Amino acid sequence: MTMALWALVSVVVVGMLLRMPIGFSMLMAGVAYLLVKGQDLGLVAEQVSNGLYNSYVLLAVPLFVFAANIMNAGTVSERIFDFCRILVGRMRGGLAQVDILVSVIFSGMSGSAIADAAGPGLVTIKQMLKKPEYSPGFAGAVVVASATLGPIIPPSIPMVIYALVSGASVGALFLGGVVPGLFMTILFMTVVHFIATKRNMPREDPIPLKQWPSIIFRGALPLSMPIVLLGGIYSGAFTPTEAAAVAAFHALILAAFVFRALSWRAFWGVVLESTRSSAVITIILAGSFMLNFAFTSEGLPQAMAAWVDSLQLSKLQFLFMVNALFLILGCFLDVSVLLLVFVPMLLPAAKLLGVDLVHFGVLVVLNMMIGLIHPPFGMLLFVIKALTGIPIGDMMKEGWLFLVMLLGLLVAMTVFPEIVLWLPQTMGYGVKGSG
């Protein structure tokens, strides 16, 4: 490794040890790399501006963030919760089953695991903690697990970013997440049913039939968003990027004018929060562009591809190696670092072995979702702890079975790529390469 790369890595590590925001750490590392190389520091501005302004697909990220925040502020979560109580509330562990179904629906609107946990997840936890049969650890574990559905079921912010770094089709990636998302839903509901039966959890009280029409009507309007988004994308009415704008506008109309649950004060709060979240993502992206420039200049992706080729790995062996790598790194690194720094380094090797980029992308995103729910870096665990005070240890003790199920699904998706590729291929997407 060259002195310039040593300088880059050292600055990143020191920044992380000092708890500096990862985006700033990566930018400073890029500056250190250029200084040691003796190159013009103006390359920082050039790489960042070119990366940000030439990536049309990135427009989807702040718009999906805004849509999710609007829905959380505009009582959409509560309306979806009541609707789902009619469908699965009478099952054992009814409120936990409701949370999983709510996550399925909400994920079709936000594309964010954290938005799912902080919005509908918080609503469900408050309901569960009112009943003694639901322990705080179990309530938190269910919400943390179900929130991982957000980036798997389309639309998905991580898949949009993966499309940026890989060149894969956003539409094919969205379709590729549908079947794995349904499998995740079935597995989570099975786990809840098993635990609820074992602990003899009671069923929820039935909702009187006379209340059904109003609840269904209240829930039907938010449910229209996934239909509009996916129908528009796959009919060709608008692109996945434009779909993010449609989602934001749809959420605003519902919250502000139909439900009248969004005041000017709340709207301004949503704008500020969305701006902050988008700024954080943008800074991380800017830093990743600098790191990727350095890695490309040093030939690391090509060296990685040559090393993998020298190992004579099969496609399956390579994918299992990637899974193991991401599962280990996910214990220590933020998902954004994995997605924006490590994935580009592995892509040349994946292409060399003929790995389908859509299949690879969905596997990568699922790996990252697993990283969100296990310590020490599990972001979703920290989010729920901050919002509810539930200890992380209690959530892990109650949630290990969900984690095992996700790992089992990861293995199945690795061995059987058809789980991911069947629906995109059926819909006519050319999923080899960029599609």
N, C-alpha and C positions, 0 to 999 in steps of 0.2 A: 504494500500500500504506500502511495506517495506521501510526502510531507503535507501536501495540500489536503489530501483526504483525511490524514491524521488530525489536522487542524479542524476540519469540518466536523468529524465525529466527536472530537474533544469538546467543542463548543456546544453541540447538541446535548451531550451527556451532562456537562456542567450546568447548562440551562435547565435540564430536567431535575437535577439534584437540588438546584436553587428554587425549584418550583416556578420557573419562569413560564409564561404561556408558550405552548409548543410552537405556535406560529412565529412568535418573535425569536424563539431559539433557532428555528430553521432559517429565518432570514439572517440572523447574526452569523450562523454557520456558513451561509452562502457568502457573506461579506468576508469572513475569515479565509475561506477557500480562495476567493479572488485575490486577496491581499498576498497570500503565500505564493500564489501562481504568478503574481505580478501583473494581473490583468486589470483592465479599466473597470472601476466600480460602477460605472454607468450601465454595465451589463445587468446589474440588479434591476434597475428600472426597466430595461429593455425586456428581460425575461418575464418579469411580473406583468407588465402591461400587455405584452404579446399573449401570454397565457390567459389572462383574464378577458381581454377584449376580443380575442379571436375565438372564444368558446361560447357560441350561441346557446348551447345546451345548458350552460351554467345559470342562465336566467331562470330556469325552473326552480332552482334551490331556494332563493329568497321568497318566491311566490308560494311554494308549498309550505314554507315556514310560516308565512303570513296567514295562509288559509287555516293551518292547524291552530294558530293562536286565536284567530277569529272564532273558530268553532268552540274552543275551550272557554272563551269569554262570553259566548252568546247562548248558553244553556243547551247547546246541541248535544253535549255529552249526556245530560240528564234525560233528554228526550229519547235518545237511543237506548239508554239504560232501561227506561220504563217499557219500551217496545220489546226488548230482549227478555224481560221478565215474563212476558206472555208466552214466549217461545220455549224457554228452557228453565224458567223459574221453579217449576214443579219437580224437576229432577233433584236427586239427593245432592247436597252441596249446591243448591240452586243459585245462590249469589255468586259463587265462584264460576259456575257454568255461564252465568250471565256476563261476567267480566270477560271471559274468553270470546264469547260471541260479539260483545261490544267491540273488542279489539279487532276482530275480523272486519266489522263494518267500518270502524274508525280508520283502520289502516288503508282502506280504499279511498280515503280522503286526504290523509296527512302525509304518509310516507315516512314518518318519523317515530322511532321507538320511544324517545324521551317525551315527545308530545302526547303519545298514547298513555304513557305511565302518569304524566303530570295532569292529564285531563280526565278521561273516563276512568283511568285506574284509580285516581284519588277519590272519585265519586263512589266507586265500588268498595274501596277500603273502608270509607266512612260508614257505609251501609253494613258491611260485614262486622265491623268492630262493635256495632250496636247489639250483636247477638253473641251470647257466650260460647256457642258451639264453634265459632270461628276464632282461632287463636291469632294474635297479631302476626306471628311469624308465618302462618299459613296464608293469611290475607295478603301479606306483602309478597310472598313467594309466587302466588298465583298471578298477581298483577305484574311482577317483574318478568315472569315467563311469558305471559300473554302479550306483553309489550313488544317482544321480539318479532311478532307477526307484522308490525308496522312496516319495516323495510323489505319484507319478503313479498307480501301481497301488494300488487301495484295500486297506486304509484309508489315509487321508492326513491328517496333522496340519495342513499348510497349507490343505487344502481345508475342513477343519472351521472354521478361523479365517476363511477367505474366506466361508463360509456365514454366519458371525456378522455380518460387515460388510456383506454383500450381501442377505441374506435368501433366497438360493438354496437349493434342496433339497440336503441332504447326500447323500441316497441317489442323486439324479440326478448329482451331482458325482462320487461314487465310480464309478458306472457309466460316466460320461463319460471317466474316466481309463483304462479297461480297454483299449480299442482303441489309443490312443496309446502305452500302456505296452507292448503287444505289438509295435507297430511299432518302438519304441525297442529292444526286445530283439533283433528280427531285424536291425536296422541295426548294433547293437553286435557281434553275433555275426558278421555279414558283414565288418565291419572287422577283427576279430580273425583271421578265416579268411584274409583278404587279406594281412595282415601276416605271419601264421604261414607261409603258403605262400611268400611272397616271401623270407622269411628261412630257409625250410626247417626250421622248428621240428619236432622229432619228436613223435610221438604218445605219450601216457602208456602205461605198461605196463598190460596188461589185468588186471583184478581177477579172481582165480580164482572160478569159478562157485560153488564150495562156500561162499564168503563172502557171496554175494549175499543169501541169505535173512536173515541176521542184520543186514546193512547196510540192506536194505529195511525190515525191521521197526523198526530204530532210527530210520530217517528218516520212517517212515509216521506216527508219532505227532505230531511237529512239523508235518507237512504237513496234519494234520487241522484245524489252527487256521484257516487261510484259508477252508476249507470250512464250518466251524462259523460263522465270522463273517459271511461273505457270504450263506450259506444262511439264517442267522437274520435278517439285515437284510431280505433281499428276499422272505422268506416272511412277514414281519411278526411274527416271534416276539419281536423286540426292536428298538429304535431304534438308529441309528448311535451315539448317545451311550451307550446301554446296552451296545452291542457292545464298547466300550472296556473296560468292567468285565468282560465275559465274556473278553476277550483277556487281561486281567491275571490273572484267576482261572485260566484255562486254562494260561497260562505258569507260574504258581506251582505248580499241581498237577503238571505235567510235570517241572519242574526239581527240586522238593523231594521229591516222593513217588514218582513213577514212575522218573525217572533217578537220584534220590538224589544229585544233584550240587550241591546248594545247602545249605551249612552255615548255622547261625545267624549266624555272623560275616559270611559273604558276603551273607546276606539283609539284615542291618543296613546293610552297605555299599551295597546296591542301594537301600534305602529312603532313605539319606542322599543318594545321587547323584540319585535321582529327585526328591527334595524340592528340591535345589539347582537342577536343570534346570527344574522347574516354577515355582520362585520367579523365576528369570530371565525366563521367558516371561510370568509374571503381571505383573512390574514393567514390561516392555515394553508389555503390553496396557494397563496403567494409564496409562502415559505417552501412548499413542496415543489413549486416550479424551479426555485433556486437549487434545491437538492437534486432534483432530476437533471437539471443542466450540468451540475457537477458530476453526477454519476455517469451521464452520457458522455461527457468530455473525457472521463477516465476510462470509458469502455466497460464499465461494470456490468450492464445488462448483457452485452455480448460475451463477456468473460463468464457470466453465470450460465448462459446458454451453452457455451463450449464445455464448461465443467459438467453440466447435466448430461450433455452428449457423451462425454468421456466415461460417465458412470454406466452407460448402456441401459438406462432405465426404460421400462415400458411406460406407456401413458398412465396406466393405473398406479404404478409405483411412484411416478412423479406426483400425481394428485394426492396420494397418501402422504408423501413427504411434505407437500405444501400444507395439507391439513395439520400435520404435526407441528410444522413451523409456526403457523398462525395461532394454533391453540396455545403454544408456549409463549409466543410474543404477546398474545392477547392478555396474558396475566400481568404484563408490565407496561404495555403501550396503549395509547388511545387508538380507537378504530380509524380515526382520520389519518394517523401516521401510517398505519398498515395499508390503508387504501391508496394513499397518495404517494408513498415512498417505496414500500416493498412490492406492491403489485406491479408497478412499471418495471422493476428489476426482474421479475419473474416472467413477464409476458413474452419476451423473445424465446425463452426456453419452452414455454407452453406452445407457442406457434411452431417451433422446431419439431416438437413431438406430435403436432397435429391435434392438439387439444382444442375443442370447440370453445370459442371465447364466451359464448352465452352460458354454456355449462360451467366454465371456469368462473365467470362472474357471479352466478348464483351461489356456487360453492363458497366463494370468497365472502360474500355478504352473510351467508349463514354462519361461517366461521366467526365473523365479527359480532354477530348477534350472540353467539355463545360467549365471546369475550366480554360482552356487556353484562352478563349475569353471574360471573364468577370472580371472586377476589383474586388479587388485591386491587385490581383496577376496575372492577365491574361498575360502570357508570350508572346503570339502572338501580343497582343496590344503593348507591350513594344518593341518588335522586329521591327514592322512596324513603330512605332514612331521614333525609333533610325535610321532606314534606310531612312525615308522619311520626318520626321518632322511633320507628321500629328498628331494633338492633339488627345489624347485618348478619351476625351469627345466627339469630333466630330464623331469618329468612333463608339462609343457606341450609340450616338443619331441616327445614320443611320443604326446601325446593330441590334437593338432590335428585329426586326421581324425574323431575322435569328436565334437568340437565342431562341425565342418562338418556332420556328419550330423544333429546336433540342430537346427542352424539350418535345414537343409533341411526337416526335419519340422515345425518351427515355421511355416515359410512354407506348407507343404502344409495344415496344420491351419487356418491363417488363411484360405486361399482356399477350402478345402473343409470347412465346419463339420460336414458329415456324419460325418467321422472321429470327432468327439467326440459328436455328438448321436444317431447311429444307434442305439447300444445303449440309452441311456435312453428314446428314443422307442419302441423295440421292446418294452421292458419296461413300457411304459405310463405313464411319468412325463410329466407335462405340463411340459416343460422351458422353455416361455416364461416369463420372469420367475422367480418363486420356485419354481415347480413344486410 
